[in-house]
Amino acid sequence: MVNILIYLVVAAVIGWVATELMHRRSNLLLNIVLAIVGALLAGYFLSPIFGVGTINDAITLPTMLVTLLGAIILIAIVSLFQRSSRGRRR
């Protein structure tokens, strides 16, 4: 139970840092989801490149940085889709 709480707190912090770096607004739940999905994305694409796992493997500084990078990439992808859908409505 304690491990899950630590994981959620770390995910919330990583999601918050990612949204701050990308100048986006978010809430706590979205920050947690963003970090978890970012970790999955990073685990698939970035971990093989850097040779480092994600927070899904262990909570260390390198894994947090890879997860943060995955969350930032996820925000960028979502932003691209939001911009393209706004352009079509006009």
KEVOVO-110275 format. One line per field, with one value per residue (C-alpha): residue number from 1; residue in one letter; x, y, z. Coordinates in Angstrom, 2 decimals. Example, Ala and Ser with C-alpha at 12.3 -4.5 7.8 and 13.67 -1.06 7.14 Angstrom:
# residues 2
seq: (1,2);
type: (a,s);
xx: (12.30,13.67);
yy: (-4.50,-1.06);
zz: (7.80,7.14);
This chain:
# residues 90
seq: (1,2,3,4,5,6,7,8,9,10,11,12,13,14,15,16,17,18,19,20,21,22,23,24,25,26,27,28,29,30,31,32,33,34,35,36,37,38,39,40,41,42,43,44,45,46,47,48,49,50,51,52,53,54,55,56,57,58,59,60,61,62,63,64,65,66,67,68,69,70,71,72,73,74,75,76,77,78,79,80,81,82,83,84,85,86,87,88,89,90);
type: (m,v,n,i,l,i,y,l,v,v,a,a,v,i,g,w,v,a,t,e,l,m,h,r,r,s,n,l,l,l,n,i,v,l,a,i,v,g,a,l,l,a,g,y,f,l,s,p,i,f,g,v,g,t,i,n,d,a,i,t,l,p,t,m,l,v,t,l,l,g,a,i,i,l,i,a,i,v,s,l,f,q,r,s,s,r,g,r,r,r);
xx: (0.00,2.81,4.56,1.43,1.14,4.80,4.35,1.29,3.05,6.10,3.85,1.96,5.19,6.56,3.28,3.25,6.84,6.04,2.98,4.97,7.79,5.30,3.28,0.04,-2.63,-3.58,-5.01,-3.66,-5.45,-4.41,-0.80,-0.79,-2.33,0.08,3.11,1.87,1.06,4.31,6.15,4.55,5.45,9.00,9.35,8.50,10.45,13.04,14.23,15.90,17.68,18.96,19.24,17.26,13.87,10.94,9.22,7.25,10.51,12.03,11.93,15.40,16.60,17.39,14.00,12.22,14.02,13.08,9.48,9.52,10.75,8.00,5.38,6.73,6.58,3.02,2.01,3.60,1.70,-1.61,-0.93,-0.36,-3.69,-5.49,-4.07,-4.96,-8.53,-8.97,-7.78,-10.40,-13.32,-12.71);
yy: (0.00,2.41,1.66,2.61,5.89,6.71,5.84,8.12,11.00,10.68,10.44,13.56,15.50,14.37,15.25,18.66,19.38,18.33,20.60,23.50,23.01,22.89,25.85,23.89,23.95,20.75,19.21,16.53,13.58,14.62,15.01,11.44,10.05,12.09,10.69,7.10,7.23,9.14,6.36,3.76,5.79,6.32,2.65,1.64,4.27,5.93,3.19,1.19,4.34,5.46,2.06,3.30,2.14,4.27,4.82,1.68,-0.23,1.68,5.18,6.63,9.91,8.46,6.70,9.88,11.87,9.34,9.39,13.20,13.18,10.74,12.98,16.05,14.20,13.13,16.74,17.84,15.16,16.10,19.78,19.01,17.18,19.99,22.61,20.59,20.02,23.74,24.60,22.35,23.91,27.39);
zz: (0.00,0.86,-2.45,-4.39,-2.51,-3.16,-6.84,-7.12,-5.37,-7.61,-10.68,-9.60,-9.16,-12.52,-14.24,-12.55,-13.62,-17.19,-17.36,-15.91,-18.42,-21.29,-19.92,-19.66,-16.97,-15.26,-12.10,-9.77,-11.38,-14.87,-13.67,-12.34,-15.54,-17.64,-15.81,-15.92,-19.64,-20.20,-18.38,-20.63,-23.70,-22.44,-21.57,-25.09,-27.03,-24.77,-22.42,-25.20,-26.41,-23.01,-21.36,-18.36,-17.14,-16.03,-12.70,-13.52,-12.91,-10.00,-8.56,-9.10,-10.57,-14.03,-14.23,-13.15,-15.86,-18.56,-17.32,-17.35,-20.94,-21.89,-20.25,-22.08,-25.39,-24.59,-23.88,-27.16,-29.11,-27.47,-28.20,-31.87,-32.11,-30.30,-32.67,-35.77,-34.58,-33.82,-37.33,-38.95,-37.06,-38.48);
